[in-house]
Amino acid sequence: MPLYEYACRTCNQQCELLVRWDEQPICPHCGSIQLTKQLSVVAAHVASGGSTRQALPAGCGRPQCGQGGCGGLE
């Protein structure tokens, strides 16, 4: 089951929910189904065995892509 972040349009709370494909997400704070899926940062496990979470690079992975430099076209 994937873990998604949602923002409730009824009570303005944010939550993380495990949602199956056929399930309707429900706000755990107010019970509303008026939820908007949020974009979330992907976490990667560090090979050194530490528990530090790091965001994966966007675009092609070049430093310029993070600021929209190459747009992933190079």
KEKE-3310 file (N, C-alpha, C; in steps of 0.2 Angstrom, whole numbers, plus 5000, padded with zeros to 4 digits):
npx = (5004:5003:5010:5003:5003:4991:4980:4967:4952:4942:4944:4957:4968:4984:4989:4996:4992:4989:4984:4974:4972:4958:4952:4944:4951:4950:4949:4957:4955:4943:4934:4931:4929:4935:4949:4965:4978:4995:5011:5025:5041:5053:5061:5078:5087:5103:5118:5128:5123:5117:5103:5099:5089:5087:5083:5080:5088:5080:5075:5088:5098:5109:5117:5111:5099:5090:5088:5081:5089:5094:5083:5082:5085:5097)
npy = (4994:5011:5026:5041:5059:5070:5085:5092:5099:5103:5104:5109:5102:5092:5076:5059:5045:5028:5021:5010:5005:5005:5012:5025:5040:5046:5060:5059:5068:5075:5067:5070:5068:5076:5078:5083:5077:5079:5084:5076:5074:5062:5050:5043:5029:5030:5024:5022:5017:5025:5035:5046:5056:5059:5070:5065:5070:5081:5082:5079:5077:5085:5099:5111:5108:5108:5121:5123:5125:5116:5109:5096:5092:5090)
npz = (5000:4996:5003:5006:5006:5012:5011:5020:5014:5021:5035:5035:5039:5038:5033:5033:5024:5022:5007:4998:4981:4978:4988:4996:5002:5019:5030:5045:5055:5054:5047:5034:5016:5007:5002:4996:4987:4991:4985:4988:4996:4991:5000:5003:5008:5017:5011:5021:5032:5041:5047:5040:5030:5013:5000:4983:4968:4957:4939:4928:4937:4938:4946:4941:4937:4948:4950:4939:4928:4916:4913:4911:4898:4893)
capx = (5000:5007:5009:5002:5001:4984:4978:4959:4949:4936:4947:4964:4974:4987:4990:4999:4988:4991:4978:4974:4969:4950:4949:4943:4954:4946:4953:4957:4954:4936:4930:4929:4932:4937:4956:4969:4984:5000:5017:5030:5048:5055:5067:5082:5091:5110:5122:5133:5119:5114:5096:5098:5084:5090:5079:5083:5088:5075:5077:5093:5102:5114:5115:5108:5092:5087:5085:5078:5095:5094:5076:5082:5085:5104)
capy = (5000:5017:5031:5048:5065:5074:5091:5091:5105:5105:5106:5112:5098:5088:5069:5054:5039:5022:5020:5005:5007:5005:5015:5033:5042:5050:5064:5056:5073:5077:5062:5072:5064:5082:5078:5084:5074:5083:5082:5074:5073:5055:5049:5038:5027:5032:5017:5021:5014:5030:5036:5052:5056:5064:5071:5063:5076:5082:5083:5075:5076:5090:5104:5116:5106:5109:5128:5124:5126:5113:5107:5089:5091:5089)
capz = (5000:4995:5008:5002:5010:5010:5014:5020:5012:5026:5042:5034:5042:5034:5036:5029:5024:5018:5003:4993:4975:4978:4994:4996:5008:5024:5035:5052:5060:5054:5043:5027:5010:5003:5003:4990:4987:4991:4982:4994:4995:4991:5005:5002:5014:5015:5011:5027:5038:5045:5046:5037:5025:5008:4994:4977:4964:4951:4933:4926:4942:4938:4950:4937:4936:4954:4949:4932:4923:4910:4912:4910:4891:4891)
cpx = (5004:5005:5008:5001:4995:4983:4970:4957:4944:4939:4954:4969:4977:4989:4993:4994:4990:4984:4979:4971:4962:4948:4949:4946:4950:4950:4952:4955:4946:4931:4928:4932:4935:4945:4959:4976:4990:5006:5022:5037:5050:5061:5071:5086:5099:5114:5126:5129:5116:5106:5094:5094:5087:5085:5083:5082:5082:5078:5083:5098:5108:5112:5110:5100:5087:5084:5082:5083:5094:5087:5077:5083:5092:5106)
cpy = (5006:5022:5038:5053:5068:5080:5091:5098:5107:5107:5109:5108:5094:5081:5065:5048:5034:5020:5015:5008:5009:5009:5023:5035:5046:5053:5061:5061:5075:5072:5064:5068:5070:5083:5079:5081:5079:5080:5081:5073:5065:5055:5043:5036:5028:5025:5016:5018:5019:5031:5042:5052:5061:5064:5069:5069:5075:5083:5077:5073:5081:5096:5110:5114:5108:5117:5129:5126:5123:5110:5099:5087:5090:5082)
cpz = (5000:5001:5005:5008:5007:5014:5014:5019:5017:5032:5041:5037:5037:5037:5031:5030:5020:5014:4998:4987:4975:4984:4993:5003:5012:5029:5042:5057:5060:5050:5036:5022:5005:5004:4996:4991:4986:4987:4988:4992:4996:4996:5003:5008:5012:5016:5017:5033:5042:5043:5043:5031:5020:5003:4988:4972:4959:4945:4931:4931:4943:4942:4947:4937:4942:4954:4942:4926:4916:4908:4910:4902:4888:4892)
residu = (MET:PRO:LEU:TYR:GLU:TYR:ALA:CYS:ARG:THR:CYS:ASN:GLN:GLN:CYS:GLU:LEU:LEU:VAL:ARG:TRP:ASP:GLU:GLN:PRO:ILE:CYS:PRO:HIS:CYS:GLY:SER:ILE:GLN:LEU:THR:LYS:GLN:LEU:SER:VAL:VAL:ALA:ALA:HIS:VAL:ALA:SER:GLY:GLY:SER:THR:ARG:GLN:ALA:LEU:PRO:ALA:GLY:CYS:GLY:ARG:PRO:GLN:CYS:GLY:GLN:GLY:GLY:CYS:GLY:GLY:LEU:GLU)
# end
